[in-house]
């Protein structure tokens, strides 16, 4: 498992992740969501939940629902929200590093 998914698991154990459509909608409504993450194969209907909240950062992850779900202890998960600024910052940093490494690997190959 990579660093970003490990951080998600840690944030979930700390109680700082809202998992699933209803929980994410609640976190968005309450203003506690810092970043919303969606699986690569999330349905368009799932993504519509984000429409009324343009101020919250949304990141489409390169992981399918099963891999994202496994990181947070579920069989499958298409949407989740990180509700802690520190975890959100660390997660975004890890994803940026991973994307940079992927670009370097593609340039080499």
Order of alpha helices (4+ residues) and beta strands (2+ residues): alpha-beta-alpha-beta-alpha-beta-alpha-beta-alpha
